[in-house]
């Protein structure tokens, strides 16, 4: 079973990859995530100014020469590519 993968901001690595491991339900104050190192964390989404994390492109698209071929085009996707 594979969950939706996202990018979350990180003070040391700039962006970290994570998987959403629990379905979001209206009214939830955070997303339940699992980082690549298997660490579990909560990502708050109810704070003023907080945004949903950026979606991660499928692995098959990593390394594209043409960035317009990416499903999601944003800062973490471009840096990862």
MOVEN-V125608 format. One record per helix or strand of 2 or more residues. SS is the DSSP state (hx for helix, st for strand). FROM is the first residue (numbers start at 1). TO is the last residue. Records with the same first field share a line. If there is no record, write none. Layout:
# MOVEN-V125608
SS->FROM-TO + FROM-TO
This chain:
# MOVEN-V125608
st->5-10 + 14-20 + 30-35 + 40-44 + 54-55
hx->59-61 + 67-69 + 75-80
